[in-house]
Amino acid sequence: MHLALSVAAEEPQGGIAGWAAGLVEAFGGPGAGLAIALENLFPPLPSEVILPLTGFAVSQGVLSLASALFWTTLGSVVGAVALYGIGAAFGRERMHALWAKLPLVKASDLVRTEEWFARHGTKAVLLGRMVPVFRSLISVPAGVERMPLPTFAALTTAGSLVWNTVLVMAGYLLGDRWETVGAYVGVVSKVVLGLAAVALVVYIAVRVRNRGSGGRHRRG
């Protein structure tokens, strides 16, 4: 059975599922790994489509379960290390210089963030790999803060293996209904983004109010 033909009924041939199916069918496990590495670098490429589709490919005999998990986890680590490298190259000094130019923020906010990451960075990297959207973004502050690379790679491997196993197995068990996984994970992604947006709005509102209060006190 050709995986691309099976996918065509669920997703347009030019869509993400068609693209991922082509990689898996052409290169097997390494193709799935490449797709996930690119997903880490470009979060709009959804792992909730690529991983269940890979599980479906396992159910069709296109590749083995061990190969699927090995290559997708390796792809996750490669993509995460690349983002870590971007954060490390950007560096703490540039981050502070950029932060100083942003409105409604103070240098102390960034310092507190750095202190929080120093205390909880290991948990953030490990658990962040299992949270839609943030699973990619968490690599950048880890690089900026220069978390030891072996520690970062080990945490990323562990967290990615859990996330990948859950979604690959879901696709494997659901068979040609693998696309329903993406629907559920998509809801979670929207909730996460919504909460982040609300937190940002509240943060800005508090900053604006505090600035206004500070100005009135000085005039008084």
BAFI-3210 file (N, C-alpha, C; in Angstrom, 3 decimals, decimal comma, padded with zeros to 6 digits):
// residues 220
n [1|2|3|4|5|6|7|8|9|10|11|12|13|14|15|16|17|18|19|20|21|22|23|24|25|26|27|28|29|30|31|32|33|34|35|36|37|38|39|40|41|42|43|44|45|46|47|48|49|50|51|52|53|54|55|56|57|58|59|60|61|62|63|64|65|66|67|68|69|70|71|72|73|74|75|76|77|78|79|80|81|82|83|84|85|86|87|88|89|90|91|92|93|94|95|96|97|98|99|100|101|102|103|104|105|106|107|108|109|110|111|112|113|114|115|116|117|118|119|120|121|122|123|124|125|126|127|128|129|130|131|132|133|134|135|136|137|138|139|140|141|142|143|144|145|146|147|148|149|150|151|152|153|154|155|156|157|158|159|160|161|162|163|164|165|166|167|168|169|170|171|172|173|174|175|176|177|178|179|180|181|182|183|184|185|186|187|188|189|190|191|192|193|194|195|196|197|198|199|200|201|202|203|204|205|206|207|208|209|210|211|212|213|214|215|216|217|218|219|220]
n.u [000,844|000,529|001,532|001,143|-001,044|-003,007|-003,140|-004,056|-006,827|-007,450|-006,083|-005,185|-003,019|-000,919|-000,727|000,409|000,322|000,487|003,040|004,646|004,025|005,159|007,894|008,248|007,555|009,453|011,945|011,671|012,263|014,359|013,229|010,928|012,218|013,561|011,362|010,349|012,528|012,528|010,044|010,565|012,206|010,555|007,827|005,137|004,827|003,087|003,593|001,573|000,350|002,399|003,545|001,361|000,752|003,106|002,873|000,668|001,892|003,583|001,685|000,957|003,105|005,191|007,410|009,241|008,114|010,132|012,034|010,578|010,234|012,901|014,040|012,311|012,640|015,377|015,327|013,859|015,687|017,865|016,691|016,006|018,527|019,627|018,055|018,763|021,423|021,057|019,993|022,197|024,101|022,940|022,970|023,377|023,999|023,151|020,476|019,733|020,265|018,400|016,051|016,068|015,217|012,583|009,140|007,340|008,606|011,009|014,472|014,774|012,733|013,623|015,870|014,673|013,364|015,548|016,607|014,503|014,642|017,134|016,581|014,469|014,929|015,607|013,261|011,564|012,583|012,344|009,530|008,464|008,890|006,706|004,577|002,435|003,549|005,288|007,156|009,036|009,927|011,135|013,755|015,318|015,630|017,045|019,438|020,282|020,689|022,729|022,487|024,025|025,093|025,066|023,230|020,950|020,511|019,989|017,645|015,941|015,853|014,580|012,058|011,086|010,949|008,833|006,641|006,697|006,287|003,680|002,089|002,816|002,061|-000,649|-001,435|-000,771|-002,529|-005,015|-005,064|-006,378|-007,775|-006,085|-005,897|-007,560|-006,141|-004,649|-006,697|-007,512|-005,093|-004,701|-006,695|-005,681|-003,351|-004,464|-005,652|-003,378|-002,047|-004,021|-004,114|-001,535|-001,736|-003,670|-002,272|-000,225|-001,661|-002,715|-000,331|000,701|-001,360|-001,153|001,397|001,012|-000,870|000,611|002,647|001,156|000,199|002,610|003,443|001,463|001,930|004,440|003,904|002,268]
n.v [-001,200|002,216|004,884|007,607|007,568|006,682|008,797|010,798|010,835|012,025|014,434|017,229|016,664|018,487|019,389|019,567|016,982|015,420|016,174|015,291|012,568|011,908|012,226|010,238|007,947|007,949|007,960|006,542|005,946|007,979|010,014|010,708|011,659|013,894|015,498|016,076|017,402|019,732|020,655|021,428|023,629|025,272|026,054|026,352|024,076|021,300|019,019|017,448|016,530|015,321|013,315|011,467|010,651|009,353|007,229|005,979|005,185|003,244|001,335|000,517|-000,834|000,536|001,442|000,434|000,390|000,901|002,170|004,429|005,789|006,167|007,774|009,995|011,051|011,606|013,539|015,519|016,255|017,195|019,424|020,952|021,448|023,025|025,364|025,989|026,643|029,008|030,654|030,677|031,912|034,398|035,423|036,635|039,349|040,692|040,077|041,533|044,101|044,295|043,980|046,293|048,176|047,692|048,615|049,225|047,390|046,325|046,224|044,677|042,828|041,022|040,060|038,737|036,762|035,347|034,421|032,773|030,850|029,800|028,454|026,716|025,719|023,124|021,614|023,136|022,763|019,973|019,422|021,287|020,249|018,741|020,348|021,889|024,269|025,710|023,717|023,959|026,619|026,772|026,046|028,216|030,203|028,445|028,224|030,902|031,258|029,528|026,828|023,788|021,938|019,026|018,407|019,773|018,383|015,804|016,175|017,123|014,900|013,009|014,261|014,624|012,002|010,963|012,621|012,089|009,319|009,056|010,381|009,057|006,419|006,850|007,465|005,041|003,227|004,286|004,086|004,570|006,686|008,515|011,287|012,424|012,785|015,102|016,974|016,991|017,660|020,080|021,633|021,810|023,260|025,709|026,497|026,825|028,904|030,837|031,265|032,252|034,611|035,998|036,280|037,957|040,275|041,008|041,493|043,704|045,544|045,911|047,021|049,452|050,696|050,911|052,619|054,907|055,457|055,940|058,271|060,102|060,153|061,328|063,862|064,763]
n.w [000,000|-000,833|001,040|000,509|-001,198|000,547|002,299|000,707|000,602|002,955|003,161|001,149|-001,656|-001,826|000,749|004,238|005,324|003,013|002,132|004,322|004,228|001,797|002,395|004,380|002,969|000,966|002,287|004,638|008,092|008,479|006,904|008,351|010,608|009,544|008,875|011,439|012,567|011,031|011,812|014,423|013,977|012,534|013,858|012,799|011,220|011,977|014,618|015,491|013,253|011,737|013,420|014,213|011,607|010,951|012,737|011,559|009,216|010,264|011,004|008,508|007,634|006,446|007,818|010,790|014,244|016,124|014,506|013,752|016,224|017,023|014,946|014,804|017,362|017,321|015,304|016,645|018,640|017,118|015,795|018,061|019,223|017,250|017,503|020,120|019,641|018,192|020,193|021,946|020,329|019,982|022,586|026,012|026,490|024,153|024,321|026,604|025,652|023,567|025,060|026,598|024,793|024,392|024,870|027,952|029,597|032,064|033,032|035,282|035,068|033,145|034,438|036,589|035,156|034,151|036,552|037,353|035,320|035,865|038,225|037,559|035,055|034,097|034,499|032,904|030,317|030,053|030,511|028,811|026,293|025,874|025,502|023,291|020,858|022,766|022,910|020,946|021,234|023,766|023,559|022,809|025,007|026,644|025,283|025,328|028,070|028,355|029,238|030,211|027,429|027,202|029,257|028,359|025,939|026,911|028,457|026,469|024,790|026,470|027,050|024,426|023,522|025,038|024,179|021,381|021,358|022,404|020,421|018,042|018,657|018,991|016,364|015,197|016,469|015,787|013,064|009,827|010,779|011,844|011,666|013,522|015,840|015,504|015,605|018,309|019,633|018,438|019,615|022,217|021,652|020,846|023,238|024,861|023,496|023,735|026,522|026,875|025,415|026,898|029,314|028,420|027,699|030,202|031,557|030,104|030,579|033,354|033,475|032,064|033,738|036,118|035,288|034,766|037,353|038,636|037,360|038,206|040,923|041,015|040,004|041,995]
ca.u [000,000|001,277|001,067|000,691|-002,401|-003,907|-003,267|-004,715|-008,251|-007,630|-005,395|-004,770|-001,688|000,077|-000,762|001,489|000,268|001,020|004,486|005,248|003,868|006,169|009,203|008,279|007,515|010,695|013,158|011,396|012,507|015,059|012,301|010,121|013,114|013,771|010,124|010,243|013,583|012,033|008,929|011,140|012,739|009,444|006,659|003,881|004,710|002,543|003,951|000,342|000,044|003,525|003,767|000,323|000,904|004,196|002,290|-000,144|002,838|004,015|000,594|000,893|004,327|006,151|008,596|008,982|007,845|011,424|012,626|009,796|010,536|014,309|014,323|011,575|013,278|016,627|014,966|013,482|016,899|018,640|016,019|016,094|019,908|019,812|017,460|019,642|022,577|020,641|019,917|023,549|024,782|022,338|023,667|022,721|024,189|022,257|019,117|019,517|020,234|017,101|015,033|016,084|014,552|011,165|008,299|006,571|009,338|012,147|015,602|014,571|011,858|014,461|016,711|013,836|013,145|016,788|016,699|013,520|015,152|018,247|016,015|013,503|015,200|015,578|011,852|010,973|013,002|011,779|008,077|008,140|008,898|005,408|003,549|002,398|004,108|006,450|008,124|010,112|010,428|011,891|015,172|016,027|016,150|018,054|020,692|020,670|021,178|023,862|022,318|025,009|024,533|024,695|021,997|019,865|020,253|019,382|016,270|015,187|015,634|013,572|010,747|010,657|010,595|007,481|005,700|006,664|005,697|002,231|001,424|003,046|001,213|-002,043|-001,626|-000,689|-003,740|-006,195|-005,023|-006,741|-008,394|-004,975|-006,016|-008,305|-005,168|-004,341|-007,823|-007,464|-003,887|-004,920|-007,472|-004,736|-002,488|-005,229|-005,804|-002,074|-001,832|-004,991|-003,655|-000,351|-002,199|-004,314|-001,201|000,473|-002,549|-002,750|000,991|000,782|-002,313|-000,568|002,519|000,473|-001,487|001,682|003,319|000,265|000,192|003,899|003,458|000,594|002,596|005,546|003,334|001,723]
ca.v [000,000|003,457|005,781|008,872|007,370|006,593|010,127|011,712|010,951|012,818|015,711|017,537|016,160|019,516|019,803|019,120|015,527|014,879|016,409|014,390|011,209|011,729|012,032|008,938|006,883|007,958|007,745|005,762|006,609|009,261|011,017|011,175|012,456|015,185|016,280|016,561|018,409|020,971|021,116|022,133|024,912|026,064|025,550|026,197|022,688|020,712|017,652|016,683|015,901|014,502|012,127|010,444|010,121|008,382|006,049|005,320|004,521|002,029|000,349|000,043|-001,570|001,364|001,433|-000,213|001,298|001,306|003,143|005,660|006,492|006,571|008,866|011,215|011,633|012,204|014,780|016,505|016,727|017,987|020,711|021,701|021,897|024,145|026,549|026,271|027,337|030,374|031,372|030,861|032,895|035,705|035,761|037,356|040,801|041,172|039,972|042,675|045,309|044,300|044,153|047,693|048,990|047,353|049,433|048,626|046,361|046,823|045,289|043,758|041,746|040,036|039,453|037,768|035,638|034,574|033,733|031,696|029,793|029,156|027,550|025,753|025,480|021,710|021,210|023,851|022,107|018,622|019,452|022,122|019,420|018,070|021,387|022,450|025,599|025,960|022,636|024,480|027,907|026,661|025,827|029,489|030,684|027,504|028,618|032,225|031,067|028,594|025,558|022,832|021,264|017,627|018,402|020,172|017,299|014,679|016,551|017,196|013,526|012,368|014,871|014,367|010,588|010,799|013,271|011,376|007,997|009,206|010,719|007,985|005,291|007,223|007,269|003,598|002,561|004,816|003,692|005,601|007,816|009,183|012,747|012,902|013,174|016,505|017,804|017,136|018,414|021,447|022,321|022,112|024,341|026,957|026,863|027,321|030,217|031,756|031,606|033,105|035,921|036,638|036,665|039,104|041,438|041,391|042,053|045,047|046,407|046,235|047,931|050,767|051,267|051,276|053,815|056,043|055,746|056,524|059,645|060,934|060,354|062,288|065,233|065,168]
ca.w [000,000|-000,871|002,100|-000,075|-001,713|001,699|002,876|-000,230|000,912|004,168|003,099|-000,204|-001,959|-001,561|002,138|005,117|005,428|001,769|002,150|005,295|003,724|000,753|003,036|005,051|001,966|000,188|003,086|005,832|009,372|008,324|006,372|009,480|011,447|008,878|009,017|012,819|012,760|010,427|012,652|015,559|013,514|012,009|014,605|012,051|010,779|013,207|014,990|015,688|011,968|011,285|014,262|013,999|010,249|011,035|013,366|010,538|008,317|010,963|010,912|007,124|007,315|005,715|008,676|012,068|015,362|016,689|013,586|013,839|017,479|017,027|014,015|015,164|018,546|016,857|014,614|017,662|019,310|016,147|015,640|019,326|019,386|016,324|018,143|021,258|019,080|017,855|021,462|022,462|019,480|020,275|023,815|027,097|026,350|023,102|024,828|027,495|024,819|022,894|026,094|027,035|023,775|024,328|025,753|029,045|030,321|032,817|033,080|036,407|034,623|032,473|035,463|037,313|034,241|034,140|037,842|037,313|034,439|036,569|039,239|037,028|033,637|033,730|034,390|031,774|029,071|029,999|030,353|027,659|025,080|025,754|025,416|021,943|020,623|023,605|022,761|020,106|021,709|025,010|023,255|022,645|026,293|027,154|024,654|025,841|029,431|028,289|029,937|029,680|026,260|027,473|030,053|027,456|024,982|027,624|028,803|025,216|024,337|027,328|026,815|023,049|023,390|025,588|023,263|020,112|021,552|022,568|019,162|017,065|019,033|018,700|014,932|014,928|016,941|015,096|011,656|008,848|011,493|012,534|011,641|014,691|016,864|015,271|016,029|019,765|020,004|017,966|020,653|023,297|021,170|020,888|024,653|025,323|022,892|024,324|027,870|026,729|024,965|028,051|030,246|027,847|027,812|031,617|031,880|029,516|031,286|034,663|033,229|031,710|034,942|037,051|034,770|034,995|038,788|038,972|036,856|039,055|042,234|040,860|039,847|043,283]
c.u [000,875|000,690|000,500|-000,724|-003,405|-004,161|-004,103|-006,189|-008,495|-007,099|-005,049|-003,322|-000,613|000,129|000,384|001,509|000,821|002,528|005,187|005,164|004,896|007,549|009,312|008,328|008,824|011,899|012,916|011,611|013,249|014,171|011,405|010,961|013,365|012,542|010,005|011,331|013,137|010,868|009,434|011,632|011,639|008,153|005,345|003,721|004,281|002,996|002,700|-000,202|001,143|003,657|002,651|000,395|002,021|003,708|001,417|000,748|003,367|002,949|000,469|002,158|005,362|007,470|008,219|008,728|009,157|012,088|011,901|010,160|011,977|014,522|013,549|012,168|014,610|016,355|014,589|014,726|017,724|018,012|016,139|017,505|020,210|019,246|018,264|020,856|022,264|020,573|021,299|024,308|024,248|022,910|022,899|022,829|023,261|020,808|018,794|019,424|018,900|015,989|014,914|015,351|013,052|010,358|007,676|007,297|010,523|013,248|015,407|013,653|012,676|015,361|015,915|013,555|014,369|016,947|015,723|014,048|016,307|017,729|015,212|013,770|015,122|014,138|011,203|011,320|012,352|010,282|007,658|008,130|007,561|004,251|003,562|002,891|005,388|007,510|009,277|010,756|011,328|013,380|015,958|016,511|017,166|019,416|021,195|021,286|022,331|023,689|023,345|024,403|024,210|023,398|020,800|019,499|019,567|017,922|015,386|014,876|014,527|012,180|010,209|010,233|009,184|006,439|005,560|005,991|004,175|001,552|001,631|002,148|-000,261|-002,354|-001,624|-001,995|-004,991|-006,220|-005,419|-007,543|-007,349|-005,169|-006,804|-007,369|-004,865|-005,457|-007,779|-006,256|-004,024|-005,717|-006,559|-003,826|-003,199|-005,418|-004,500|-001,807|-002,784|-004,579|-002,435|-000,759|-002,854|-003,264|-000,461|-000,362|-002,593|-001,437|001,111|-000,145|-001,763|000,569|002,018|-000,122|-000,420|002,436|002,472|000,237|001,487|003,991|002,625|001,257|003,718|005,028|002,787|002,852]
c.v [001,243|004,429|007,065|008,747|007,290|007,966|011,029|011,886|011,858|014,236|015,995|017,129|017,187|019,957|019,231|017,597|014,867|015,014|015,437|012,941|010,915|011,479|010,648|007,813|006,801|007,528|006,935|006,569|007,926|010,367|011,586|012,051|013,829|016,076|016,864|017,582|019,751|021,539|021,877|023,515|025,845|025,564|025,502|024,816|021,868|019,266|016,797|016,111|014,902|013,216|011,085|009,834|009,085|007,096|005,271|004,566|003,237|000,946|-000,234|-000,702|-000,784|001,443|000,790|000,828|001,798|002,363|004,477|006,462|006,978|007,807|010,131|011,870|012,265|013,516|015,881|017,114|017,610|019,370|021,576|022,239|023,053|025,435|026,966|027,068|028,775|031,220|031,663|031,910|034,308|036,261|036,643|038,866|041,377|041,121|041,159|043,976|045,429|044,592|045,614|048,604|048,742|048,236|048,586|047,497|047,009|045,767|044,270|042,591|040,633|039,325|038,405|036,544|034,730|033,790|032,563|030,536|029,053|028,137|026,414|025,358|024,026|021,217|021,877|023,176|020,730|018,651|020,279|021,347|018,732|019,061|021,960|023,894|025,803|024,876|023,051|025,713|027,792|026,493|027,126|030,052|029,740|027,828|029,946|032,091|030,070|027,409|024,576|021,983|019,785|017,509|018,739|019,028|016,120|014,970|016,589|015,804|012,863|012,924|014,578|012,920|010,328|011,358|012,480|010,015|008,080|009,447|009,658|006,794|005,599|007,019|005,805|002,898|003,009|004,441|004,824|006,749|008,629|010,691|013,291|013,316|014,665|017,428|018,046|017,959|019,865|022,266|022,724|023,275|025,683|027,434|027,461|028,717|031,253|032,209|032,524|034,518|036,694|037,128|037,894|040,371|041,936|042,057|043,481|046,016|046,832|047,219|049,354|051,446|051,725|052,520|055,056|056,441|056,410|057,969|060,577|061,186|061,361|063,701|065,735|065,533]
c.w [000,000|000,133|001,533|-000,601|-000,570|002,296|001,995|000,076|002,099|004,026|001,650|-000,432|-001,643|-000,119|002,943|005,225|004,168|001,693|003,095|004,823|002,651|001,336|003,665|004,032|001,194|001,018|004,360|007,100|009,249|007,756|007,464|010,402|010,863|009,038|010,423|013,132|012,202|011,231|013,864|015,158|013,038|012,655|013,833|011,409|011,996|013,450|015,173|014,387|011,608|012,095|014,138|012,597|010,212|011,693|012,395|009,557|008,948|010,835|009,514|006,698|006,549|006,482|009,998|013,157|015,966|015,815|013,678|015,080|017,521|016,169|014,357|016,411|018,187|016,134|015,581|018,313|018,375|015,972|016,883|019,539|018,443|016,911|019,374|020,764|018,702|019,127|022,023|021,653|019,738|021,566|024,774|026,915|025,281|023,555|025,736|026,687|024,094|023,883|026,510|026,057|023,712|025,272|026,854|029,778|031,037|032,826|034,182|036,029|033,975|033,478|036,244|036,452|034,203|035,439|037,902|036,475|035,111|037,583|038,618|035,576|033,227|033,559|033,170|030,455|028,946|029,717|029,147|026,361|024,863|025,700|024,004|021,928|021,429|023,466|021,861|020,731|022,930|024,757|023,204|023,982|026,916|026,560|025,172|027,225|029,518|029,235|029,371|028,563|026,515|028,282|029,178|026,519|025,671|027,970|027,560|024,698|025,140|027,065|025,429|022,868|023,920|024,623|021,966|020,251|021,653|021,224|018,088|017,380|018,784|017,224|014,547|015,290|016,197|013,618|010,728|009,474|012,259|012,629|012,831|015,830|016,740|015,739|017,532|020,209|019,562|018,969|021,805|022,901|021,254|022,334|025,186|024,785|023,480|025,714|027,820|026,319|026,110|029,046|029,744|027,980|029,256|032,011|031,361|030,248|032,642|034,502|032,935|032,937|035,934|036,592|035,003|036,457|039,210|038,541|037,735|040,399|042,130|040,738|041,182|044,243]
res [m|h|l|a|l|s|v|a|a|e|e|p|q|g|g|i|a|g|w|a|a|g|l|v|e|a|f|g|g|p|g|a|g|l|a|i|a|l|e|n|l|f|p|p|l|p|s|e|v|i|l|p|l|t|g|f|a|v|s|q|g|v|l|s|l|a|s|a|l|f|w|t|t|l|g|s|v|v|g|a|v|a|l|y|g|i|g|a|a|f|g|r|e|r|m|h|a|l|w|a|k|l|p|l|v|k|a|s|d|l|v|r|t|e|e|w|f|a|r|h|g|t|k|a|v|l|l|g|r|m|v|p|v|f|r|s|l|i|s|v|p|a|g|v|e|r|m|p|l|p|t|f|a|a|l|t|t|a|g|s|l|v|w|n|t|v|l|v|m|a|g|y|l|l|g|d|r|w|e|t|v|g|a|y|v|g|v|v|s|k|v|v|l|g|l|a|a|v|a|l|v|v|y|i|a|v|r|v|r|n|r|g|s|g|g|r|h|r|r|g]
***
